Amino acid sequence: MGDTGSSTADRMLAVLDVFSLERPAWSIEDIARRLGYTDSSTYRYVRSLLKCGLLTRVPGGQYVLGAKIIELDSLIRLSDPVTLAARDVLERLSQETNCHTLLSSIHGAHVVNVLHVP
């Protein structure tokens, strides 16, 4: 069974972590197996994620990341104070060095490039 020490919200949000470039579509059963959840709990979590737009159902009983994620990505790119403050600096550095510049953030075991200036 999944991590019994985590909250319902934690378990529901963990569903989003199964999606990757290598595997962008999942069935309820596969998500449940991967996370060690029951099918019924997984269905409830997926239903909540569908309702808020974080997941979308596609043909074949599969689920993929939803449009709400794109909306949130756009919002953070346009409003994050660190990104806004770094934009001018990266543009100047890019012009001075004739190199691409990146603003990156560490999230868990991942490095995410949040701003790229060619």
PAKOLTI-736397 format. One record per residue: residue number from 0; x, y, z of N, C-alpha, C, O in turn. Coordinates in Angstrom, 2 decimals, always signed. Atoms other than C-alpha are relative to their C-alpha. Example, Ala and Ser with C-alpha at 12.3 -4.5 7.8 and 13.67 -1.06 7.14 Angstrom:
<nodes>
{node 0,{+0.89,-1.19,+0.00},{+12.30,-4.50,+7.80},{+0.90,+1.20,+0.00},{+1.94,+1.18,+0.66}}
{node 1,{-0.82,-1.19,-0.06},{+13.67,-1.06,+7.14},{-0.77,+1.09,+0.73},{-0.26,+2.20,+0.90}}
</nodes>
This chain:
<nodes>
{node 0,{+0.85,-1.18,+0.00},{+0.00,+0.00,+0.00},{+0.89,+1.23,+0.00},{+2.04,+1.15,+0.42}}
{node 1,{-0.74,-1.25,+0.06},{+1.12,+3.63,-0.52},{+0.40,+0.48,+1.38},{+0.06,-0.15,+2.38}}
{node 2,{-0.51,-0.58,-1.23},{+2.73,+5.79,+2.15},{-1.17,+0.40,+0.90},{-1.89,+1.35,+0.61}}
{node 3,{+1.12,-0.27,-0.90},{+0.26,+5.73,+5.05},{+0.25,+1.22,+0.87},{-0.68,+1.71,+1.51}}
{node 4,{-0.30,-1.18,-0.80},{+2.04,+8.63,+6.77},{-0.27,+1.30,-0.72},{-0.15,+2.37,-0.12}}
{node 5,{+0.23,-1.23,+0.75},{+1.17,+11.11,+4.05},{-1.49,+0.33,-0.01},{-2.34,-0.54,+0.18}}
{node 6,{+1.39,-0.44,+0.04},{-2.00,+13.15,+3.78},{-0.66,-0.41,-1.31},{+0.00,-0.80,-2.27}}
{node 7,{+0.75,+0.27,+1.23},{-4.73,+12.57,+1.22},{+0.47,+0.91,-1.12},{+0.64,+0.47,-2.26}}
{node 8,{-0.47,-0.95,+1.01},{-3.58,+15.70,-0.59},{+1.38,-0.41,-0.53},{+1.63,-0.34,-1.74}}
{node 9,{-1.33,+0.46,+0.44},{+0.01,+14.40,-0.67},{-0.11,-1.19,-0.94},{+0.58,-1.24,-1.96}}
{node 10,{+0.17,+1.19,+0.84},{-1.15,+11.07,-2.11},{-0.61,+0.37,-1.35},{-0.22,-0.17,-2.39}}
{node 11,{+0.61,-0.43,+1.25},{-3.33,+12.81,-4.69},{+1.03,+0.71,-0.89},{+1.10,+0.44,-2.09}}
{node 12,{-0.99,-0.73,+0.80},{-0.54,+15.14,-5.80},{+1.13,-0.91,-0.48},{+1.76,-0.62,-1.50}}
{node 13,{-1.01,+0.97,+0.45},{+1.86,+12.17,-6.02},{-0.39,-0.62,-1.33},{+0.48,-1.08,-2.08}}
{node 14,{+0.45,+0.52,+1.30},{-0.27,+11.01,-8.96},{+0.67,+0.78,-1.13},{+1.04,+0.19,-2.14}}
{node 15,{-0.62,-0.80,+1.06},{+1.17,+13.90,-10.98},{+1.45,-0.39,-0.25},{+1.96,-0.21,-1.36}}
{node 16,{-1.40,+0.37,+0.13},{+4.69,+12.61,-10.35},{+0.25,-1.22,-0.89},{+1.38,-1.46,-1.29}}
{node 17,{-0.23,+1.17,+0.86},{+4.12,+9.46,-12.41},{+0.18,+0.39,-1.47},{+0.74,-0.38,-2.25}}
{node 18,{-0.05,-0.42,+1.41},{+3.88,+11.44,-15.67},{+1.40,+0.46,-0.36},{+2.06,+1.17,+0.39}}
{node 19,{-1.35,-0.34,+0.46},{+7.07,+11.81,-17.67},{+0.00,+0.06,-1.52},{-0.98,-0.31,-2.17}}
{node 20,{-0.16,-0.02,+1.45},{+8.32,+12.36,-21.19},{+0.00,-1.43,-0.55},{-0.54,-1.69,-1.62}}
{node 21,{-0.05,+1.40,+0.42},{+8.97,+8.62,-21.41},{-1.37,-0.66,+0.07},{-1.67,-1.57,-0.70}}
{node 22,{+1.34,+0.59,-0.15},{+5.43,+7.84,-20.25},{-1.00,+1.10,+0.35},{-1.28,+1.33,+1.52}}
{node 23,{+0.91,-1.13,-0.24},{+2.99,+10.74,-20.69},{-1.45,-0.38,+0.25},{-2.24,+0.47,+0.67}}
{node 24,{+1.40,+0.42,-0.16},{-0.25,+8.68,-20.53},{-0.06,-1.23,+0.90},{+0.73,-2.16,+0.76}}
{node 25,{+0.14,+1.07,-0.98},{-1.42,+6.38,-17.74},{-1.47,-0.37,+0.17},{-2.35,+0.47,+0.03}}
{node 26,{+1.34,+0.45,-0.38},{-4.48,+4.29,-16.88},{-0.11,+0.07,+1.53},{+0.90,+0.16,+2.23}}
{node 27,{+0.23,+0.02,-1.45},{-6.03,+4.31,-13.40},{+0.74,-1.20,+0.63},{+1.41,-1.06,+1.65}}
{node 28,{-0.59,+1.21,-0.54},{-4.85,+0.75,-12.86},{+1.52,+0.09,+0.06},{+2.14,-0.34,+1.04}}
{node 29,{-1.46,-0.12,+0.03},{-1.26,+1.52,-13.88},{+0.49,+1.01,+1.04},{+1.52,+0.79,+1.67}}
{node 30,{-0.37,-0.98,-1.03},{-1.13,+4.60,-11.64},{-0.08,-0.66,+1.38},{+0.82,-0.51,+2.20}}
{node 31,{+0.19,+0.67,-1.30},{-2.50,+2.55,-8.73},{+1.14,-0.97,+0.28},{+1.69,-1.00,+1.38}}
{node 32,{-1.09,+0.97,-0.16},{+0.07,-0.19,-9.28},{+1.32,+0.70,+0.28},{+2.07,+0.31,+1.17}}
{node 33,{-1.28,-0.72,-0.14},{+2.94,+2.28,-9.62},{+0.14,+0.62,+1.39},{+1.22,+0.61,+1.98}}
{node 34,{-0.06,-0.70,-1.28},{+2.03,+4.14,-6.43},{-0.37,-0.87,+1.20},{-0.20,-0.47,+2.35}}
{node 35,{+0.40,+0.87,-1.09},{+0.75,+1.20,-4.41},{-1.32,+0.40,+0.63},{-1.57,+0.12,+1.80}}
{node 36,{+1.32,-0.42,-0.47},{-2.75,+2.67,-4.09},{-1.04,-1.00,-0.49},{-0.79,-1.77,-1.41}}
{node 37,{+1.12,+0.79,+0.51},{-6.08,+0.90,-4.46},{-0.55,+0.69,-1.25},{-0.38,+1.90,-1.42}}
{node 38,{+0.62,-0.59,+1.19},{-7.90,+1.41,-7.76},{-1.04,+1.05,+0.39},{-1.13,+2.10,-0.24}}
{node 39,{+1.06,-0.94,-0.39},{-10.78,+3.12,-5.93},{+0.59,+1.33,+0.52},{+0.07,+2.40,+0.19}}
{node 40,{-0.64,-1.24,-0.47},{-8.50,+5.62,-4.16},{+0.61,+0.76,-1.18},{+0.48,+1.98,-1.27}}
{node 41,{-0.61,-0.64,+1.17},{-6.62,+6.29,-7.40},{-1.06,+0.67,-0.85},{-0.85,+1.78,-1.34}}
{node 42,{+1.11,-0.59,+0.77},{-9.91,+6.89,-9.20},{-0.44,+1.32,+0.64},{-0.65,+2.30,-0.06}}
{node 43,{+0.41,-1.23,-0.69},{-10.90,+9.47,-6.54},{+1.04,+1.11,-0.21},{+0.68,+2.26,-0.46}}
{node 44,{-1.06,-1.00,+0.18},{-7.53,+11.24,-6.82},{-0.02,+0.53,-1.43},{+0.06,+1.73,-1.66}}
{node 45,{+0.01,-0.40,+1.41},{-7.67,+11.27,-10.62},{-1.24,+0.86,-0.29},{-1.14,+1.85,-1.00}}
{node 46,{+1.23,-0.79,+0.20},{-11.27,+12.54,-10.56},{+0.19,+1.43,+0.51},{-0.23,+2.38,-0.15}}
{node 47,{-0.26,-1.34,-0.53},{-10.20,+15.48,-8.36},{+0.97,+0.78,-0.90},{+0.78,+1.97,-1.14}}
{node 48,{-0.97,-0.65,+0.88},{-7.23,+16.23,-10.63},{-0.64,+0.36,-1.35},{-0.28,+1.37,-1.95}}
{node 49,{+0.75,-0.31,+1.23},{-9.55,+16.09,-13.68},{-0.85,+1.24,+0.21},{-0.90,+2.14,-0.64}}
{node 50,{+0.93,-1.09,-0.30},{-12.01,+18.46,-12.05},{+0.69,+1.37,+0.00},{+0.10,+2.36,-0.42}}
{node 51,{-0.71,-1.29,-0.04},{-9.38,+21.17,-11.53},{+0.88,+0.22,-1.23},{+1.57,+1.24,-1.31}}
{node 52,{-0.73,-0.19,+1.25},{-7.78,+20.66,-14.97},{+1.45,-0.43,-0.01},{+2.15,-0.22,-1.00}}
{node 53,{-1.39,+0.45,-0.04},{-4.47,+19.17,-13.84},{+0.22,-1.28,-0.80},{+1.34,-1.57,-1.21}}
{node 54,{-0.04,+1.17,+0.87},{-5.29,+15.95,-15.74},{-1.12,+0.09,-1.02},{-2.13,+0.77,-0.79}}
{node 55,{+1.01,+0.09,+1.06},{-7.24,+15.26,-18.93},{-0.09,-1.46,-0.43},{+0.92,-2.16,-0.50}}
{node 56,{+0.18,+1.37,+0.50},{-8.74,+11.98,-20.14},{+0.13,+0.00,-1.51},{-0.38,+0.89,-2.19}}
{node 57,{-0.15,+0.18,+1.44},{-7.77,+10.79,-23.60},{-0.54,-1.37,-0.38},{-0.78,-2.19,+0.51}}
{node 58,{+0.54,+1.31,+0.42},{-9.06,+7.85,-25.68},{+0.79,-1.17,+0.57},{+2.00,-1.09,+0.78}}
{node 59,{-0.64,+1.22,-0.49},{-8.34,+4.37,-24.40},{+0.08,-0.07,+1.52},{+0.82,-0.88,+2.07}}
{node 60,{-0.02,+0.03,-1.47},{-9.00,+5.13,-20.72},{+1.32,+0.46,+0.59},{+1.69,+0.03,+1.68}}
{node 61,{-1.29,-0.52,-0.45},{-5.70,+6.97,-20.39},{-0.17,+1.44,+0.47},{-1.11,+2.13,+0.09}}
{node 62,{+0.01,-1.36,-0.53},{-4.95,+10.21,-18.57},{+1.35,+0.64,-0.28},{+2.39,-0.01,-0.21}}
{node 63,{-1.20,-0.78,+0.27},{-2.43,+12.92,-19.45},{-0.08,+1.29,+0.79},{-1.13,+1.64,+1.33}}
{node 64,{-0.01,-1.29,-0.70},{-1.39,+16.20,-17.89},{-0.96,+0.97,-0.69},{-1.08,+0.97,-1.92}}
{node 65,{+1.03,-0.89,+0.52},{-4.06,+18.87,-18.30},{+0.45,+1.42,-0.25},{+1.56,+1.81,+0.10}}
{node 66,{-0.28,-1.37,+0.42},{-4.21,+22.42,-19.59},{+0.24,+0.95,+1.17},{+0.89,+1.98,+0.99}}
{node 67,{-0.23,-0.86,-1.16},{-4.24,+23.92,-16.08},{+1.49,+0.14,+0.28},{+1.94,+1.18,+0.77}}
{node 68,{-1.45,-0.05,-0.22},{-0.54,+23.08,-15.88},{+0.64,+1.04,-0.93},{+1.56,+1.75,-0.52}}
{node 69,{-0.51,-1.01,+0.94},{+0.12,+25.22,-18.98},{-0.36,+1.39,+0.50},{+0.46,+2.32,+0.44}}
{node 70,{+0.44,-1.28,-0.56},{-1.89,+28.04,-17.42},{+0.90,+0.42,+1.17},{+1.30,+1.57,+1.26}}
{node 71,{-0.86,-0.30,-1.14},{+0.16,+27.83,-14.21},{+1.43,+0.31,-0.44},{+2.07,+1.19,+0.13}}
{node 72,{-1.33,-0.27,+0.54},{+3.42,+27.69,-16.19},{+0.08,+1.42,-0.54},{+1.04,+2.14,-0.28}}
{node 73,{+0.04,-1.35,+0.56},{+2.46,+30.86,-18.04},{-0.05,+1.04,+1.12},{+0.65,+2.05,+1.07}}
{node 74,{+0.14,-0.94,-1.12},{+1.45,+32.59,-14.81},{+1.32,+0.18,+0.74},{+1.70,+1.31,+1.04}}
{node 75,{-1.26,-0.12,-0.73},{+4.71,+31.81,-13.06},{+1.08,+0.69,-0.85},{+1.88,+1.47,-0.32}}
{node 76,{-0.99,-0.64,+0.86},{+6.80,+32.87,-16.07},{-0.23,+1.51,-0.11},{+0.72,+2.28,-0.28}}
{node 77,{+0.34,-1.43,+0.12},{+4.97,+36.23,-16.20},{+0.00,+0.74,+1.33},{-0.01,+1.97,+1.35}}
{node 78,{+0.15,-0.70,-1.27},{+4.82,+36.94,-12.47},{+1.03,-0.34,+1.07},{+1.09,+0.35,+2.09}}
{node 79,{-0.98,+0.38,-1.02},{+7.64,+35.20,-10.58},{+1.02,+1.12,+0.18},{+1.68,+1.49,-0.79}}
{node 80,{-0.91,-1.13,-0.21},{+9.73,+37.99,-8.98},{+1.46,-0.31,-0.32},{+2.18,+0.57,-0.80}}
{node 81,{-1.40,+0.35,+0.30},{+13.04,+36.11,-9.35},{+0.22,-0.02,-1.50},{+1.21,+0.52,-2.00}}
{node 82,{-0.11,+0.05,+1.46},{+12.44,+35.43,-13.04},{-0.06,+1.41,-0.59},{+0.72,+1.74,-1.49}}
{node 83,{+0.11,-1.38,+0.50},{+11.37,+39.04,-13.63},{+1.27,+0.78,+0.28},{+1.73,+1.54,-0.59}}
{node 84,{-1.24,-0.72,-0.35},{+14.45,+40.38,-11.83},{+1.18,-0.49,-0.82},{+2.08,+0.29,-1.14}}
{node 85,{-1.14,+0.58,+0.72},{+16.79,+38.03,-13.71},{-0.03,+0.27,-1.50},{+1.01,+0.22,-2.15}}
{node 86,{+0.14,-0.12,+1.45},{+15.46,+38.70,-17.21},{+0.98,+1.04,-0.59},{+1.71,+0.72,-1.53}}
{node 87,{-0.90,-1.04,+0.53},{+17.37,+41.98,-17.80},{+1.47,-0.39,+0.14},{+2.27,-0.17,-0.76}}
{node 88,{-1.38,+0.42,-0.25},{+20.56,+40.58,-16.27},{+0.42,-1.06,-1.02},{+1.50,-0.99,-1.59}}
{node 89,{-0.32,+1.06,+0.95},{+20.43,+37.46,-18.46},{+0.09,+0.53,-1.43},{+0.95,+0.10,-2.20}}
{node 90,{-0.05,-0.57,+1.35},{+19.68,+39.49,-21.59},{+1.30,+0.77,-0.21},{+1.92,+0.66,-1.27}}
{node 91,{-1.27,-0.74,+0.10},{+22.66,+41.79,-20.90},{+1.18,-0.96,-0.11},{+2.06,-0.78,-0.95}}
{node 92,{-1.08,+0.97,+0.01},{+24.94,+38.84,-20.16},{+0.06,-0.75,-1.33},{+1.15,-1.01,-1.85}}
{node 93,{+0.06,+0.70,+1.29},{+23.80,+37.06,-23.31},{+0.56,+0.87,-1.12},{+1.31,+0.39,-1.97}}
{node 94,{-0.51,-0.92,+1.03},{+24.52,+40.13,-25.45},{+1.50,+0.21,+0.14},{+2.22,+0.24,-0.86}}
{node 95,{-1.43,-0.25,-0.24},{+27.92,+40.73,-23.84},{+0.87,-1.20,-0.35},{+2.00,-1.04,-0.81}}
{node 96,{-0.81,+1.20,+0.20},{+29.09,+37.13,-24.17},{-0.31,-0.73,-1.30},{+0.41,-1.64,-1.71}}
{node 97,{+0.47,+0.69,+1.20},{+27.21,+36.13,-27.32},{-0.26,-1.49,+0.29},{-0.04,-2.35,-0.56}}
{node 98,{+0.32,+1.36,-0.43},{+26.15,+33.02,-25.40},{-1.44,-0.06,+0.50},{-2.02,+0.96,+0.88}}
{node 99,{+1.31,+0.20,-0.61},{+22.84,+31.58,-24.30},{+0.17,+0.08,+1.51},{+1.19,-0.33,+2.06}}
{node 100,{-0.02,-0.03,-1.47},{+22.02,+32.23,-20.65},{-1.26,-0.68,+0.53},{-2.32,-0.64,-0.10}}
{node 101,{+1.10,+0.73,-0.61},{+19.80,+30.20,-18.36},{-0.16,+0.39,+1.46},{+0.82,+0.62,+2.17}}
{node 102,{+0.31,-0.09,-1.41},{+18.09,+30.75,-15.05},{-0.60,-1.35,+0.37},{-1.60,-1.78,-0.21}}
{node 103,{+0.44,+1.36,-0.36},{+17.68,+27.37,-13.38},{-0.39,-0.04,+1.46},{+0.06,+0.77,+2.27}}
{node 104,{+0.44,+0.22,-1.37},{+16.01,+26.14,-10.23},{+0.12,-1.48,+0.30},{-0.09,-2.32,-0.58}}
{node 105,{-0.08,+1.39,-0.40},{+16.55,+22.94,-8.30},{-1.30,-0.37,+0.70},{-1.74,+0.30,+1.63}}
{node 106,{+1.23,+0.51,-0.59},{+13.41,+20.99,-7.50},{+0.20,-1.48,+0.28},{+0.14,-2.30,-0.63}}
{node 107,{-0.29,+1.39,-0.36},{+14.13,+17.79,-5.60},{+1.27,-0.45,-0.68},{+2.33,+0.15,-0.49}}
{node 108,{-1.16,+0.53,+0.71},{+16.47,+15.75,-7.77},{+0.12,+0.54,-1.42},{+0.90,+0.03,-2.22}}
{node 109,{+0.05,-0.52,+1.36},{+15.75,+17.85,-10.87},{+0.47,+1.45,-0.06},{+0.23,+2.24,+0.85}}
{node 110,{-0.33,-1.38,+0.31},{+17.21,+21.01,-12.33},{-0.95,+0.44,-1.10},{-1.02,-0.19,-2.16}}
{node 111,{+1.00,-0.49,+0.94},{+14.53,+23.02,-14.13},{+0.45,+1.36,-0.52},{+0.68,+2.28,+0.27}}
{node 112,{-0.33,-1.28,+0.58},{+15.45,+25.80,-16.56},{-1.28,+0.82,-0.11},{-2.21,+0.45,-0.82}}
{node 113,{+1.21,-0.80,-0.06},{+12.91,+28.54,-15.89},{+0.04,+1.20,-0.94},{-1.00,+1.80,-1.25}}
{node 114,{-0.12,-1.11,+0.96},{+14.27,+31.20,-18.24},{+1.21,-0.27,-0.89},{+2.29,-0.60,-0.41}}
{node 115,{-1.07,+0.21,+0.99},{+16.33,+30.88,-21.42},{+0.05,+1.24,-0.88},{-0.94,+1.64,-1.48}}
{node 116,{-0.20,-1.15,+0.88},{+17.78,+33.86,-23.24},{+1.05,-0.38,-1.03},{+2.21,-0.61,-0.69}}
{node 117,{-0.98,+0.38,+1.05},{+19.39,+33.02,-26.61},{+1.00,+1.11,-0.30},{+1.88,+0.94,-1.14}}
</nodes>
